[in-house]
Amino acid sequence: MSLAHAVRGRAPGGREQAMLRQELPPRRSGAAGGPPAPGPGTSAPAAPAPAPARLLTWLGRLGAPAAAFGAFQSLMGLLPESLAGEAARYGLAATAGAGVGAVVWLAAALLQARATAAVPAPPPGPAVPAAGSLPELMDGTYEALRRGLSVIEVPGRGPLTGWPHSLAESRPPVHPTAFGTAYGLHLLLDIAPYDGRIRAGEVAETLWRLRLPGGGWAARSQGSGARPEVTAIVLGALARAGADPRLLEAEIHSCEALLDPDRDAWGLGNTYVVTNVLRGLLRAAPDSPSLHRLRAVLVGGATADPARGHHRCWGAALTGGLGNPAPSAAHTARAVVTLDRAARVLGEDSRQRAVREEGLRWLLAGASAPGGAADLDNCQEEVRRPGREDPLHQELLSVRHFSAAWVARALMTDGARKVAAEGVGPEVWEERLAAAVARVRGMQQGGVWRWDDGAMGHPVWMAYQGLSVLRRHALLVYRP
């Protein structure tokens, strides 16, 4: 315990505090022989109390009954015996005595109240986190990361320290994946643990060792060719961990080339792929000219929904892309969060702002729209691409969306409350956000988020998204 904390923990005027004052003699000021100025931590001598206060204090010590009896006896001796008989003398004296007693009682109570107010209240002790508090939840997530950490030696790649897709598939140790390890690194940086049992540097080095021979990264189910949505996630995690920009530069160019229309038209028409690449490059390469092109693709891929006031929104496929463009809360929230981050880095024009705000209005309209309650339900999609070697065969990437987390993140973006105030009202915004946050918190136990009970049921990315929502919401509602 520090010295400052020890001093604060003592009551004013305690023995330990007095010892500290003796070690700091008071400085003198003014002419020689003048009174000393009070030293640090020493209160100035109290000035003598004025005469009325001394009189009230003296009377208060006698007590109200004693003062009343004294006044009664004094008046009985002073009042003339000719005052309308003996009863009148007794009545007048008793009334005067009661009045004096009441005055003395009130004066003593006033002095006592002033003395109590003058004594400073002891400083409050450190707040004890409530059961299930955010710090406890973060501790649980860190312990889950430790339990799920996979440390193996791979010939030709060296030691790997990271995570597979799920925190539940680490026994026996399995091969870390680029996807799981990137989100595990994000989680580790968010939690910022006080110990080094998991070293962020070793995790970042593992991501470099998981890089494919031709450059870039891919999910475990995507084969040996790099894919832009996974490459961007890894680059964002590495940049956040402080990777050398010179090492990132070549991979950034490779990621930009991967999402070329002639090379990956399927990916460029998919909301999940485009939003992933945009968010990753905003972290790793905020000056990239590709960001403006990708944002234009995302803004142009919105579609109007007649069921919700013709507000623009997003589906799994962007307008003009290949796939299902039906409105989806998870994809609309993803697009809103991504456009909000792009506006922070790149700025935005009136059209881009209008589309982003319409996405928020679409989400808020779900509170009263038919089927709007399902906006917070998790959903799943399949991202299909032609095979690299045989176009007749398709590559399949199964994507799961933590809808409540994305909706909560969208409703916590800058300006969301203002958009609500201009339309459905801030009360709807508060209710919608509270419902989404409650759903996010309810899907975890001890800091571990569960999709289902299978081996893949505790995704690392889900823990990252869930914890990010609760941390952001805690900051949003905090009032100093």
C-alpha positions as CSV (number, residue, x, y, z in Angstrom):
1,M,0.0,0.0,0.0
2,S,1.4,3.4,-1.0
3,L,2.2,6.1,1.6
4,A,-0.5,8.4,0.0
5,H,-3.1,5.7,0.3
6,A,-2.1,5.0,3.9
7,V,-2.5,8.7,4.9
8,R,-5.9,8.9,3.1
9,G,-7.1,5.8,5.0
10,R,-6.5,7.5,8.4
11,A,-9.0,9.9,10.0
12,P,-8.0,13.5,10.2
13,G,-5.9,14.2,13.3
14,G,-4.8,10.6,13.7
15,R,-1.5,9.7,15.2
16,E,0.2,8.8,11.9
17,Q,-0.8,12.0,10.4
18,A,0.6,14.0,13.3
19,M,4.0,12.3,12.9
20,L,4.0,13.4,9.2
21,R,3.3,17.0,10.3
22,Q,6.2,16.9,12.7
23,E,8.6,16.0,9.9
24,L,7.5,19.1,7.9
25,P,8.2,22.2,10.1
26,P,6.0,25.2,9.2
27,R,7.5,27.9,7.1
28,R,7.6,31.4,8.4
29,S,6.4,34.4,6.5
30,G,6.4,38.2,7.0
31,A,8.7,40.1,9.2
32,A,11.0,38.4,11.7
33,G,9.3,37.4,14.8
34,G,5.9,37.4,13.0
35,P,3.5,34.5,13.3
36,P,4.5,31.4,11.3
37,A,2.5,30.5,8.2
38,P,0.8,27.1,8.3
39,G,2.9,24.3,6.8
40,P,1.8,21.8,4.2
41,G,-0.9,19.5,5.7
42,T,-1.2,21.7,8.8
43,S,-4.4,23.7,9.5
44,A,-4.1,27.3,10.6
45,P,-4.8,28.0,14.3
46,A,-8.5,28.7,14.8
47,A,-9.5,32.3,15.7
48,P,-11.2,32.9,19.1
49,A,-14.9,32.5,18.9
50,P,-17.0,35.7,19.2
51,A,-18.7,36.6,22.5
52,P,-22.3,35.5,21.4
53,A,-21.0,32.1,20.4
54,R,-19.2,31.7,23.8
55,L,-22.4,32.6,25.6
56,L,-24.5,30.2,23.7
57,T,-21.9,27.5,24.2
58,W,-21.9,28.1,28.0
59,L,-25.7,28.1,28.1
60,G,-25.8,24.9,26.0
61,R,-23.6,23.2,28.5
62,L,-26.2,23.8,31.2
63,G,-28.9,22.2,29.2
64,A,-32.3,23.4,28.2
65,P,-34.1,22.3,31.4
66,A,-31.5,24.0,33.6
67,A,-31.7,27.2,31.7
68,A,-35.4,27.2,31.9
69,F,-35.4,26.6,35.6
70,G,-32.9,29.3,36.2
71,A,-35.0,31.8,34.2
72,F,-38.1,30.8,36.2
73,Q,-36.3,31.3,39.6
74,S,-34.9,34.6,38.6
75,L,-38.2,36.0,37.4
76,M,-40.0,34.8,40.6
77,G,-37.5,36.8,42.6
78,L,-37.8,39.9,40.4
79,L,-41.5,40.1,39.7
80,P,-43.4,42.3,42.3
81,E,-45.8,40.4,44.7
82,S,-48.6,42.9,43.7
83,L,-48.7,41.4,40.1
84,A,-52.4,40.2,40.1
85,G,-51.9,37.5,42.6
86,E,-49.5,34.6,43.1
87,A,-50.9,32.6,40.2
88,A,-50.0,35.4,37.7
89,R,-46.4,35.6,39.0
90,Y,-46.0,31.8,38.6
91,G,-47.6,31.8,35.1
92,L,-45.4,34.6,33.8
93,A,-42.3,33.1,35.2
94,A,-43.0,29.7,33.9
95,T,-43.8,31.0,30.4
96,A,-40.5,33.0,30.3
97,G,-38.6,30.0,31.6
98,A,-40.0,27.8,28.9
99,G,-39.1,30.3,26.2
100,V,-35.5,30.7,27.5
101,G,-35.2,26.9,27.5
102,A,-36.4,26.6,24.0
103,V,-34.0,29.3,22.7
104,V,-31.0,27.6,24.5
105,W,-32.0,24.2,23.0
106,L,-32.2,25.6,19.5
107,A,-28.9,27.4,19.9
108,A,-27.1,24.3,21.1
109,A,-28.5,22.2,18.3
110,L,-27.4,24.8,15.7
111,L,-23.9,24.9,17.2
112,Q,-23.8,21.0,17.1
113,A,-24.9,21.0,13.4
114,R,-22.2,23.5,12.5
115,A,-19.5,21.5,14.2
116,T,-20.6,18.3,12.5
117,A,-20.6,20.0,9.1
118,A,-17.1,21.3,9.7
119,V,-15.6,17.8,10.1
120,P,-14.7,16.5,6.6
121,A,-16.2,13.1,5.8
122,P,-13.6,10.3,5.3
123,P,-12.8,9.6,1.7
124,P,-14.7,6.7,0.2
125,G,-12.9,3.4,-0.1
126,P,-12.2,1.8,-3.5
127,A,-15.4,0.6,-5.2
128,V,-15.9,-3.1,-5.1
129,P,-17.0,-4.4,-8.5
130,A,-20.5,-5.9,-8.4
131,A,-21.0,-9.5,-9.2
132,G,-21.0,-10.0,-13.0
133,S,-19.4,-6.6,-13.5
134,L,-17.5,-5.7,-16.7
135,P,-14.0,-6.1,-15.0
136,E,-15.0,-9.6,-13.9
137,L,-16.4,-10.4,-17.4
138,M,-13.1,-9.2,-19.0
139,D,-11.1,-11.4,-16.5
140,G,-13.3,-14.4,-17.6
141,T,-12.6,-13.6,-21.3
142,Y,-8.8,-13.5,-20.6
143,E,-8.9,-16.8,-18.8
144,A,-10.9,-18.3,-21.7
145,L,-8.2,-17.0,-24.1
146,R,-5.5,-18.7,-21.9
147,R,-7.4,-22.0,-21.8
148,G,-8.0,-21.9,-25.6
149,L,-4.5,-20.8,-26.6
150,S,-2.8,-23.3,-28.9
151,V,1.0,-23.5,-28.8
152,I,2.5,-26.0,-31.3
153,E,5.6,-26.5,-33.3
154,V,5.1,-26.8,-37.1
155,P,8.0,-28.0,-39.2
156,G,9.0,-25.3,-41.7
157,R,7.1,-22.5,-39.8
158,G,8.4,-22.7,-36.3
159,P,6.4,-22.2,-33.1
160,L,2.9,-21.0,-33.5
161,T,1.0,-19.3,-30.6
162,G,-2.6,-18.5,-31.4
163,W,-6.2,-19.7,-31.6
164,P,-8.3,-21.9,-33.9
165,H,-11.8,-20.7,-34.9
166,S,-13.4,-21.6,-31.5
167,L,-12.2,-21.4,-27.9
168,A,-13.8,-24.9,-27.4
169,E,-11.5,-26.8,-29.9
170,S,-8.1,-26.5,-28.3
171,R,-7.9,-29.9,-26.7
172,P,-5.7,-31.5,-27.9
173,P,-3.8,-28.5,-29.2
174,V,-4.9,-27.8,-32.8
175,H,-3.4,-25.7,-35.5
176,P,-4.0,-22.0,-35.0
177,T,-5.9,-20.2,-37.9
178,A,-5.3,-16.8,-39.3
179,F,-9.0,-15.9,-38.6
180,G,-9.1,-17.0,-35.0
181,T,-5.6,-15.7,-34.2
182,A,-6.4,-12.3,-35.6
183,Y,-9.5,-11.9,-33.5
184,G,-7.7,-13.3,-30.5
185,L,-5.0,-10.6,-30.9
186,H,-7.8,-8.0,-31.1
187,L,-9.3,-9.4,-27.9
188,L,-5.9,-9.4,-26.1
189,L,-5.3,-5.8,-27.0
190,D,-8.8,-4.8,-25.8
191,I,-8.4,-6.6,-22.5
192,A,-4.8,-5.3,-21.9
193,P,-4.0,-7.8,-19.2
194,Y,-1.6,-7.0,-16.3
195,D,0.5,-10.1,-16.9
196,G,2.5,-11.6,-19.7
197,R,1.0,-15.1,-19.8
198,I,-0.1,-14.4,-23.3
199,R,2.4,-12.3,-25.2
200,A,0.9,-10.2,-27.9
201,G,4.3,-10.1,-29.8
202,E,4.3,-13.9,-30.1
203,V,0.7,-13.9,-31.4
204,A,1.5,-11.2,-34.0
205,E,4.6,-13.2,-35.1
206,T,2.4,-16.3,-35.5
207,L,0.1,-14.3,-37.9
208,W,3.2,-13.6,-40.0
209,R,4.1,-17.3,-40.0
210,L,0.6,-18.2,-41.1
211,R,0.9,-16.1,-44.2
212,L,0.3,-18.1,-47.4
213,P,3.3,-18.8,-49.7
214,G,2.0,-16.4,-52.3
215,G,1.2,-13.7,-49.7
216,G,-2.0,-12.9,-47.9
217,W,-4.2,-15.0,-45.6
218,A,-7.3,-17.2,-46.0
219,A,-9.8,-18.9,-43.8
220,R,-9.3,-22.6,-42.9
221,S,-12.0,-23.6,-45.4
222,Q,-10.8,-21.5,-48.3
223,G,-7.8,-23.5,-49.4
224,S,-4.3,-22.2,-50.4
225,G,-5.3,-19.0,-52.1
226,A,-5.5,-15.6,-50.2
227,R,-8.9,-14.0,-49.8
228,P,-9.3,-10.2,-49.2
229,E,-11.8,-10.4,-46.3
230,V,-9.5,-12.5,-44.2
231,T,-6.3,-10.7,-45.3
232,A,-7.8,-7.3,-44.3
233,I,-8.8,-8.6,-40.8
234,V,-5.2,-9.9,-40.2
235,L,-3.7,-6.6,-41.5
236,G,-5.9,-4.6,-39.2
237,A,-4.9,-6.7,-36.2
238,L,-1.2,-6.5,-37.1
239,A,-1.4,-2.7,-37.6
240,R,-3.1,-2.3,-34.3
241,A,-0.4,-4.4,-32.6
242,G,2.2,-2.0,-33.9
243,A,3.6,-4.0,-36.9
244,D,6.3,-2.3,-39.0
245,P,4.5,-0.3,-41.7
246,R,7.2,-1.4,-44.2
247,L,6.3,-5.1,-43.7
248,L,2.6,-4.3,-44.0
249,E,3.0,-2.3,-47.2
250,A,3.4,-5.3,-49.6
251,E,0.5,-7.2,-48.0
252,I,-1.7,-4.1,-48.2
253,H,-1.1,-3.8,-52.0
254,S,-1.8,-7.5,-52.3
255,C,-5.1,-7.2,-50.4
256,E,-6.2,-4.3,-52.6
257,A,-5.5,-6.3,-55.7
258,L,-7.5,-9.3,-54.4
259,L,-10.7,-7.3,-54.6
260,D,-10.4,-6.3,-58.2
261,P,-13.6,-6.7,-60.2
262,D,-11.8,-8.8,-62.8
263,R,-10.4,-11.1,-60.1
264,D,-13.2,-11.3,-57.5
265,A,-16.5,-10.0,-58.8
266,W,-18.3,-12.3,-56.3
267,G,-16.5,-10.8,-53.4
268,L,-16.9,-7.2,-54.6
269,G,-20.7,-7.8,-54.7
270,N,-20.9,-9.2,-51.1
271,T,-21.6,-6.9,-48.1
272,Y,-19.7,-9.0,-45.7
273,V,-16.5,-9.1,-47.9
274,V,-16.6,-5.3,-48.7
275,T,-17.2,-4.2,-45.1
276,N,-14.4,-6.5,-43.8
277,V,-11.9,-5.1,-46.3
278,L,-12.9,-1.5,-45.6
279,R,-12.6,-1.8,-41.8
280,G,-9.3,-3.7,-42.1
281,L,-7.7,-1.2,-44.5
282,L,-8.9,1.8,-42.5
283,R,-6.7,0.4,-39.6
284,A,-3.8,-0.7,-41.7
285,A,-3.7,1.8,-44.6
286,P,-5.8,4.9,-43.8
287,D,-4.2,6.7,-46.8
288,S,-5.1,3.9,-49.3
289,P,-6.8,5.2,-52.4
290,S,-8.8,2.0,-52.5
291,L,-10.8,3.1,-49.5
292,H,-12.8,5.7,-51.6
293,R,-13.5,3.1,-54.3
294,L,-14.7,0.5,-51.8
295,R,-16.9,3.0,-49.9
296,A,-18.5,4.0,-53.2
297,V,-19.3,0.4,-53.8
298,L,-20.9,0.0,-50.4
299,V,-22.9,3.2,-50.6
300,G,-24.1,2.3,-54.1
301,G,-25.0,-1.2,-52.9
302,A,-27.8,0.0,-50.6
303,T,-31.4,-0.7,-51.5
304,A,-34.7,1.0,-50.4
305,D,-37.1,-1.0,-48.3
306,P,-40.8,-0.1,-48.8
307,A,-41.7,-2.0,-45.6
308,R,-39.7,0.5,-43.5
309,G,-40.4,3.9,-44.9
310,H,-38.4,3.3,-48.1
311,H,-35.2,3.8,-46.0
312,R,-32.1,2.5,-47.6
313,C,-30.5,-0.6,-46.1
314,W,-28.3,-3.6,-47.0
315,G,-28.7,-7.3,-47.6
316,A,-26.2,-10.1,-47.9
317,A,-25.5,-9.1,-51.5
318,L,-25.0,-5.5,-52.6
319,T,-27.3,-4.1,-55.2
320,G,-26.1,-5.4,-58.6
321,G,-24.1,-8.1,-56.9
322,L,-24.7,-11.9,-57.1
323,G,-26.8,-13.2,-54.2
324,N,-29.7,-12.3,-52.0
325,P,-30.1,-8.5,-51.6
326,A,-33.1,-8.9,-49.2
327,P,-32.9,-6.4,-46.3
328,S,-30.9,-7.7,-43.3
329,A,-30.4,-6.1,-39.9
330,A,-26.9,-7.7,-39.5
331,H,-25.7,-6.5,-42.9
332,T,-27.3,-3.0,-42.5
333,A,-25.6,-2.6,-39.1
334,R,-22.3,-3.8,-40.6
335,A,-22.5,-1.2,-43.3
336,V,-23.5,1.6,-40.9
337,V,-20.5,0.8,-38.6
338,T,-18.1,0.7,-41.6
339,L,-19.4,3.9,-43.1
340,D,-19.1,5.6,-39.8
341,R,-15.5,4.6,-39.4
342,A,-14.8,5.7,-43.0
343,A,-16.4,9.1,-42.3
344,R,-14.0,9.6,-39.3
345,V,-10.9,8.9,-41.5
346,L,-11.9,10.1,-44.9
347,G,-14.7,12.6,-44.2
348,E,-18.0,12.3,-46.1
349,D,-20.2,14.2,-48.5
350,S,-23.9,14.8,-48.2
351,R,-24.9,11.7,-50.2
352,Q,-22.7,9.4,-48.1
353,R,-24.0,10.9,-44.9
354,A,-27.6,10.6,-46.1
355,V,-27.2,6.9,-46.9
356,R,-25.5,6.1,-43.6
357,E,-28.2,7.9,-41.7
358,E,-30.9,6.1,-43.6
359,G,-29.4,2.8,-42.5
360,L,-29.8,4.0,-38.9
361,R,-33.4,5.0,-39.6
362,W,-34.0,1.6,-41.1
363,L,-32.7,-0.1,-37.9
364,L,-34.7,2.2,-35.6
365,A,-37.8,1.6,-37.7
366,G,-37.5,-2.1,-36.8
367,A,-38.8,-1.3,-33.3
368,S,-42.3,-1.0,-34.7
369,A,-42.1,-2.8,-38.0
370,P,-43.6,-6.3,-38.6
371,G,-40.8,-8.8,-38.0
372,G,-38.6,-6.1,-36.4
373,A,-38.1,-8.2,-33.3
374,A,-36.1,-10.7,-35.4
375,D,-33.5,-8.0,-36.1
376,L,-31.5,-9.2,-33.1
377,D,-31.6,-12.9,-34.0
378,N,-28.3,-14.4,-35.1
379,C,-28.2,-15.4,-38.8
380,Q,-25.9,-17.2,-41.2
381,E,-24.9,-16.9,-44.8
382,E,-22.7,-18.7,-47.3
383,V,-20.2,-16.8,-49.4
384,R,-19.8,-18.7,-52.6
385,R,-17.0,-18.2,-55.2
386,P,-16.0,-20.1,-58.3
387,G,-13.1,-22.5,-57.6
388,R,-9.7,-21.3,-58.6
389,E,-8.7,-24.4,-60.6
390,D,-12.2,-25.5,-61.7
391,P,-14.9,-22.9,-62.2
392,L,-17.5,-25.6,-62.2
393,H,-16.8,-26.1,-58.5
394,Q,-17.6,-23.5,-55.9
395,E,-15.6,-22.4,-52.8
396,L,-17.9,-22.1,-49.8
397,L,-17.3,-19.9,-46.8
398,S,-19.9,-20.2,-44.0
399,V,-20.3,-16.8,-42.2
400,R,-22.2,-16.4,-39.0
401,H,-23.5,-12.9,-37.9
402,F,-23.8,-11.8,-34.3
403,S,-26.8,-9.6,-35.2
404,A,-27.4,-8.1,-31.7
405,A,-23.8,-7.0,-31.5
406,W,-23.8,-5.3,-34.9
407,V,-27.1,-3.5,-34.2
408,A,-25.8,-2.3,-30.9
409,R,-22.6,-1.1,-32.4
410,A,-24.5,0.8,-35.2
411,L,-26.8,2.4,-32.6
412,M,-23.7,3.6,-30.7
413,T,-22.1,5.3,-33.6
414,D,-21.7,9.1,-33.5
415,G,-24.9,10.8,-34.5
416,A,-27.2,7.8,-34.0
417,R,-29.1,9.6,-31.1
418,K,-29.5,12.7,-33.2
419,V,-30.9,10.7,-36.1
420,A,-33.4,9.2,-33.7
421,A,-34.3,12.5,-32.2
422,E,-35.2,13.8,-35.7
423,G,-37.4,10.8,-36.4
424,V,-38.7,8.1,-34.0
425,G,-37.5,9.9,-30.9
426,P,-34.6,9.4,-28.4
427,E,-36.7,7.1,-26.3
428,V,-37.0,4.5,-29.1
429,W,-33.2,4.8,-29.6
430,E,-32.6,4.1,-25.9
431,E,-35.0,1.1,-25.8
432,R,-33.6,-0.4,-29.0
433,L,-30.0,0.0,-27.8
434,A,-30.9,-1.4,-24.4
435,A,-32.5,-4.4,-26.0
436,A,-29.5,-5.1,-28.2
437,V,-27.0,-4.8,-25.4
438,A,-29.1,-7.0,-23.1
439,R,-29.2,-9.7,-25.8
440,V,-25.4,-9.4,-26.2
441,R,-24.8,-9.8,-22.5
442,G,-27.2,-12.6,-22.2
443,M,-25.4,-14.7,-24.7
444,Q,-22.2,-15.0,-22.6
445,Q,-21.3,-16.8,-19.4
446,G,-18.2,-15.9,-17.6
447,G,-16.9,-13.8,-20.4
448,V,-17.3,-16.5,-23.1
449,W,-19.9,-16.1,-25.8
450,R,-21.7,-19.1,-27.1
451,W,-23.2,-19.6,-30.5
452,D,-24.1,-23.2,-29.7
453,D,-22.9,-26.2,-27.7
454,G,-20.7,-27.8,-30.5
455,A,-17.0,-27.7,-30.8
456,M,-17.3,-24.6,-33.0
457,G,-19.8,-23.0,-30.6
458,H,-17.5,-20.6,-28.8
459,P,-16.1,-18.5,-31.7
460,V,-13.2,-16.1,-30.8
461,W,-14.6,-13.5,-33.1
462,M,-17.9,-13.6,-31.2
463,A,-16.1,-13.0,-27.9
464,Y,-14.4,-10.0,-29.4
465,Q,-17.6,-8.5,-30.8
466,G,-19.5,-9.1,-27.6
467,L,-16.9,-7.6,-25.3
468,S,-16.5,-4.6,-27.7
469,V,-20.2,-3.9,-27.4
470,L,-20.2,-4.0,-23.6
471,R,-17.1,-1.9,-23.2
472,R,-18.4,0.7,-25.7
473,H,-21.8,0.8,-23.9
474,A,-20.1,1.2,-20.5
475,L,-18.3,4.2,-21.8
476,L,-21.4,5.6,-23.4
477,V,-23.5,5.6,-20.2
478,Y,-20.7,6.7,-17.9
479,R,-21.1,10.1,-16.3
480,P,-18.2,11.4,-14.2
